[in-house]
Amino acid sequence: MQNVYRKLVLNVIRSRKTSIHSPFVPAVRKLQCSALRLSADGVKGNEQKKGVDASLLEYLVCPLSKKPLRYEALTNELINEELGIAYPIVDGIPNMIPQDARMTRKDEQTRRDNAED
C-alpha cells in the first residue's frame, strides 16, 4: 500500500503539467502524510501478523459449509475442521474466498507420511 501512495505522489510531482498552484497539490500533501504515517507505524522487513478481532469470530462462518471457524494464531488462519480448509488472514482481514483457501487435510496427510518414513 505504501508503494502505491509513493508512486502516485511521485507521478503527480513529476508530471510537467502540475505546478505549485495545481488543484492536486493539497491531495498530494495528504497522500504524503498518509504514506509517512503508514511507514512510521510499520516495521520494514518484519511485517507483523495481525490477527482477527475476537468479537468478529462469532459472526464469521465458512462460506461453503456455513459452520463456525476456529482461529489458529500460529498460522494466522481461520480453520474449518470439518472440510479441512484454512482461510488466510491478511493485514487483519480474513480472506474468505474458497479459491484462496488452503487444504489442511492434505498437509496433515503429508506430515503423517513423512513421520512414518
PATORFI-157359 format. One record per residue: x, y, z of N, C-alpha, C in turn. Coordinates in steps of 0.02 Angstrom, whole numbers, plus 50000, padded with zeros to 5 digits. Each point is the difference from the previous one (the first is absolute). Layout:
<kolnus>
+-------+-------+-------+-------+-------+-------+-------+-------+-------+
:   n.u :   n.v :   n.w :  ca.u :  ca.v :  ca.w :   c.u :   c.v :   c.w :
+-------+-------+-------+-------+-------+-------+-------+-------+-------+
:     X :     Y :     Z :     X :     Y :     Z :     X :     Y :     Z :
...
+-------+-------+-------+-------+-------+-------+-------+-------+-------+
</kolnus>
This chain:
<kolnus>
+-------+-------+-------+-------+-------+-------+-------+-------+-------+
:   n.u :   n.v :   n.w :  ca.u :  ca.v :  ca.w :   c.u :   c.v :   c.w :
+-------+-------+-------+-------+-------+-------+-------+-------+-------+
: 50041 : 49941 : 50000 : 49959 : 50059 : 50000 : 50044 : 50062 : 50000 :
: 50055 : 49997 : 50037 : 50044 : 50058 : 50003 : 50029 : 50015 : 49932 :
: 50017 : 49948 : 49962 : 50028 : 50010 : 49934 : 49950 : 50034 : 49953 :
: 49937 : 49984 : 50008 : 49949 : 50030 : 49958 : 49997 : 50075 : 50013 :
: 50000 : 50019 : 50064 : 50000 : 50071 : 50017 : 50061 : 50035 : 49973 :
: 50058 : 49969 : 50009 : 50062 : 50032 : 49977 : 50000 : 50009 : 49924 :
: 49978 : 49949 : 49964 : 49999 : 50004 : 49927 : 49952 : 50055 : 49977 :
: 49941 : 50003 : 50032 : 49951 : 50051 : 49982 : 50028 : 50069 : 50013 :
: 50030 : 50009 : 50057 : 50029 : 50065 : 50018 : 50055 : 50019 : 49952 :
: 50045 : 49953 : 49986 : 50055 : 50015 : 49955 : 49976 : 50015 : 49929 :
: 49950 : 49963 : 49976 : 49974 : 50013 : 49933 : 49968 : 50069 : 49995 :
: 49964 : 50020 : 50052 : 49969 : 50066 : 49998 : 50053 : 50054 : 50004 :
: 50050 : 49990 : 50041 : 50053 : 50051 : 50007 : 50041 : 50005 : 49936 :
: 50016 : 49943 : 49970 : 50042 : 49999 : 49940 : 49963 : 50026 : 49938 :
: 49935 : 49998 : 50002 : 49961 : 50022 : 49942 : 50016 : 50073 : 49985 :
: 50014 : 50015 : 49939 : 50017 : 50069 : 49980 : 49940 : 50045 : 50003 :
: 49940 : 49972 : 49997 : 49939 : 50040 : 50001 : 49983 : 50025 : 50070 :
: 50029 : 49970 : 50051 : 49985 : 50017 : 50069 : 50045 : 50057 : 50022 :
: 49970 : 50051 : 50024 : 50038 : 50056 : 50028 : 49983 : 50007 : 50073 :
: 50031 : 50047 : 50033 : 49987 : 50011 : 50071 : 49928 : 50022 : 50013 :
: 49968 : 50028 : 49948 : 49931 : 50024 : 50007 : 49949 : 49949 : 49976 :
: 50022 : 49941 : 49985 : 49956 : 49948 : 49975 : 49950 : 49978 : 50054 :
: 49939 : 49982 : 49980 : 49952 : 49976 : 50050 : 50020 : 49933 : 50031 :
: 50050 : 49965 : 49971 : 50022 : 49936 : 50026 : 50049 : 50007 : 50058 :
: 50030 : 50058 : 50009 : 50052 : 50008 : 50051 : 49973 : 49985 : 50070 :
: 49942 : 50026 : 50022 : 49977 : 49981 : 50067 : 49988 : 49925 : 50008 :
: 49975 : 49969 : 49947 : 49988 : 49927 : 50003 : 50066 : 49962 : 50005 :
: 50050 : 50024 : 49964 : 50065 : 49968 : 50002 : 50030 : 50007 : 50070 :
: 49993 : 50057 : 50030 : 50026 : 50010 : 50068 : 49966 : 49953 : 50049 :
: 49934 : 49991 : 49992 : 49965 : 49954 : 50045 : 50025 : 49929 : 49990 :
: 50011 : 49981 : 49937 : 50026 : 49933 : 49986 : 50070 : 49990 : 50029 :
: 50041 : 50052 : 49995 : 50067 : 49996 : 50028 : 49997 : 49990 : 50075 :
: 49955 : 50036 : 50033 : 49993 : 49993 : 50072 : 49974 : 49930 : 50018 :
: 49953 : 49975 : 49960 : 49974 : 49933 : 50013 : 50054 : 49948 : 49991 :
: 50040 : 50007 : 49948 : 50054 : 49953 : 49988 : 50052 : 50003 : 50056 :
: 50014 : 50059 : 50024 : 50047 : 50006 : 50056 : 49974 : 49966 : 50062 :
: 49935 : 50008 : 50014 : 49970 : 49967 : 50058 : 50003 : 49925 : 49993 :
: 49985 : 49975 : 49940 : 50003 : 49928 : 49988 : 50070 : 49973 : 50010 :
: 50050 : 50035 : 49974 : 50068 : 49975 : 50007 : 50025 : 50007 : 50072 :
: 49976 : 50050 : 50037 : 50021 : 50008 : 50070 : 49969 : 49946 : 50043 :
: 49939 : 49978 : 49984 : 49966 : 49949 : 50039 : 50029 : 49930 : 49986 :
: 50016 : 49987 : 49938 : 50023 : 49933 : 49981 : 50075 : 49995 : 50008 :
: 50022 : 49938 : 50009 : 50072 : 49987 : 50005 : 50021 : 49968 : 49935 :
: 50049 : 50030 : 49966 : 50021 : 49974 : 49935 : 50030 : 49931 : 50007 :
: 49982 : 49956 : 49955 : 50028 : 49933 : 50000 : 49969 : 49953 : 50050 :
: 49975 : 50024 : 50055 : 49970 : 49958 : 50052 : 49926 : 50016 : 50004 :
: 49963 : 49974 : 49953 : 49928 : 50012 : 50000 : 49970 : 49963 : 50060 :
: 49963 : 50037 : 50040 : 49968 : 49970 : 50057 : 49935 : 49967 : 49977 :
: 49988 : 49940 : 50026 : 49937 : 49966 : 49984 : 49945 : 50031 : 50041 :
: 49948 : 50019 : 49967 : 49942 : 50027 : 50035 : 49947 : 49946 : 50003 :
: 49979 : 49984 : 50060 : 49947 : 49951 : 50008 : 49932 : 50031 : 49986 :
: 49950 : 49960 : 50005 : 49932 : 50024 : 49989 : 49970 : 50018 : 50067 :
: 49956 : 50049 : 50000 : 49967 : 50023 : 50061 : 49957 : 49943 : 50028 :
: 50008 : 49987 : 50065 : 49965 : 49944 : 50032 : 49924 : 50007 : 49995 :
: 49974 : 50061 : 50003 : 49927 : 50009 : 49996 : 49974 : 49983 : 49929 :
: 50044 : 50006 : 49951 : 49981 : 49985 : 49931 : 49993 : 49924 : 49989 :
: 50038 : 49961 : 50039 : 50000 : 49927 : 49991 : 49931 : 49969 : 50011 :
: 49961 : 50028 : 50044 : 49934 : 49970 : 50012 : 49952 : 50009 : 49942 :
: 50015 : 50047 : 49954 : 49957 : 50012 : 49942 : 50027 : 49967 : 49937 :
: 50064 : 49985 : 49997 : 50029 : 49972 : 49940 : 49986 : 49925 : 49996 :
: 49978 : 49979 : 49942 : 49989 : 49928 : 49987 : 50032 : 49984 : 49932 :
: 50011 : 49937 : 49990 : 50028 : 49977 : 49936 : 49950 : 50014 : 49945 :
: 50021 : 50030 : 49945 : 49953 : 50014 : 49945 : 49974 : 49937 : 49966 :
: 50035 : 49944 : 50008 : 49979 : 49938 : 49968 : 49952 : 49960 : 50043 :
: 50018 : 49989 : 50063 : 49959 : 49957 : 50044 : 49956 : 50039 : 50049 :
: 50012 : 50065 : 50005 : 49963 : 50043 : 50048 : 50011 : 49979 : 50072 :
: 50056 : 49967 : 50014 : 50018 : 49978 : 50068 : 50048 : 50051 : 50030 :
: 50002 : 50005 : 50067 : 50048 : 50046 : 50033 : 50072 : 49981 : 49984 :
: 50043 : 50050 : 50003 : 50071 : 49990 : 49986 : 50041 : 50008 : 50064 :
: 50056 : 49966 : 50002 : 50046 : 50005 : 50057 : 50060 : 50041 : 49979 :
: 50021 : 50048 : 50044 : 50058 : 50041 : 49985 : 50063 : 49965 : 50022 :
: 50049 : 49994 : 49955 : 50064 : 49970 : 50015 : 50053 : 50055 : 49999 :
: 50025 : 50018 : 50060 : 50047 : 50056 : 50007 : 50068 : 49985 : 49968 :
: 50022 : 49938 : 50002 : 50066 : 49983 : 49972 : 50005 : 50014 : 49925 :
: 49948 : 49981 : 49965 : 50000 : 50009 : 49927 : 49961 : 50061 : 49978 :
: 49966 : 50033 : 50048 : 49959 : 50059 : 49986 : 49947 : 49984 : 49947 :
: 49962 : 49947 : 50014 : 49948 : 49977 : 49954 : 49936 : 49983 : 50038 :
: 49946 : 49999 : 49964 : 49936 : 49976 : 50025 : 49990 : 49930 : 49973 :
: 49990 : 49952 : 50044 : 49999 : 49929 : 49981 : 49929 : 49973 : 50003 :
: 49981 : 49964 : 49947 : 49938 : 49960 : 50000 : 50022 : 49928 : 50008 :
: 49991 : 49974 : 50060 : 50022 : 49931 : 50016 : 49964 : 49948 : 49958 :
: 49935 : 50011 : 49990 : 49959 : 49951 : 49965 : 50023 : 49989 : 49928 :
: 50013 : 50054 : 49963 : 50021 : 49994 : 49931 : 50075 : 49999 : 49990 :
: 50038 : 50017 : 50053 : 50072 : 50001 : 49994 : 50025 : 50058 : 49958 :
: 49971 : 50059 : 50012 : 50017 : 50060 : 49962 : 50026 : 50053 : 50048 :
: 50052 : 50037 : 49979 : 50027 : 50055 : 50039 : 49997 : 50064 : 49959 :
: 49965 : 50050 : 50025 : 49994 : 50065 : 49967 : 50052 : 50047 : 50029 :
: 50041 : 50031 : 49958 : 50053 : 50044 : 50026 : 49972 : 50066 : 50026 :
: 50036 : 50031 : 50046 : 49983 : 50067 : 50024 : 50057 : 50045 : 49979 :
: 49984 : 50050 : 49959 : 50051 : 50045 : 49973 : 49987 : 50070 : 50027 :
: 50048 : 50027 : 50036 : 49995 : 50067 : 50030 : 49938 : 50006 : 50043 :
: 49983 : 49948 : 50036 : 49943 : 50001 : 50045 : 49933 : 49989 : 49967 :
: 50001 : 49987 : 49935 : 49938 : 49990 : 49962 : 49996 : 49928 : 49976 :
: 49949 : 49962 : 50022 : 49994 : 49931 : 49977 : 49984 : 49996 : 49926 :
: 50038 : 49960 : 49964 : 49987 : 49988 : 49929 : 49957 : 49938 : 49995 :
: 49935 : 50010 : 49991 : 49952 : 49945 : 50002 : 49983 : 49973 : 49930 :
: 50043 : 50012 : 49952 : 49989 : 49975 : 49932 : 50022 : 49926 : 49999 :
: 49955 : 49954 : 49984 : 50018 : 49929 : 50002 : 50060 : 49982 : 49955 :
: 50007 : 50034 : 49943 : 50056 : 49985 : 49956 : 50067 : 50019 : 50031 :
: 50000 : 50047 : 50047 : 50062 : 50021 : 50033 : 50015 : 49960 : 50062 :
: 49955 : 49956 : 50020 : 50009 : 49961 : 50061 : 50050 : 49944 : 49988 :
: 50030 : 49978 : 50055 : 50050 : 49946 : 49997 : 49967 : 49937 : 50028 :
: 50013 : 49944 : 49967 : 49974 : 49936 : 50024 : 50046 : 49974 : 50056 :
: 49972 : 49991 : 50060 : 50041 : 49978 : 50056 : 50004 : 49925 : 50005 :
: 49953 : 49964 : 49974 : 50002 : 49926 : 50005 : 50057 : 49971 : 49959 :
: 50014 : 50030 : 49942 : 50057 : 49977 : 49960 : 50064 : 50012 : 50038 :
: 50005 : 50058 : 50034 : 50059 : 50015 : 50039 : 50009 : 49950 : 50057 :
: 49945 : 49984 : 50034 : 50003 : 49952 : 50056 : 50021 : 49931 : 49974 :
: 49972 : 49979 : 49943 : 50017 : 49935 : 49971 : 50073 : 49998 : 49981 :
: 50026 : 50054 : 49971 : 50070 : 50004 : 49981 : 50045 : 49995 : 50062 :
: 49980 : 50034 : 50054 : 50039 : 49997 : 50062 : 50001 : 49928 : 50028 :
: 49942 : 49967 : 49998 : 49996 : 49931 : 50025 : 50045 : 49954 : 49958 :
: 49997 : 50008 : 49934 : 50042 : 49959 : 49956 : 50074 : 50012 : 50013 :
: 50019 : 50062 : 50010 : 50071 : 50016 : 50014 : 50021 : 49973 : 50068 :
: 49955 : 50000 : 50048 : 50016 : 49975 : 50067 : 50009 : 49924 : 49999 :
: 49963 : 49966 : 49957 : 50005 : 49927 : 49996 : 50065 : 49978 : 49967 :
: 50028 : 50042 : 49956 : 50061 : 49982 : 49964 : 50061 : 50003 : 50042 :
+-------+-------+-------+-------+-------+-------+-------+-------+-------+
</kolnus>
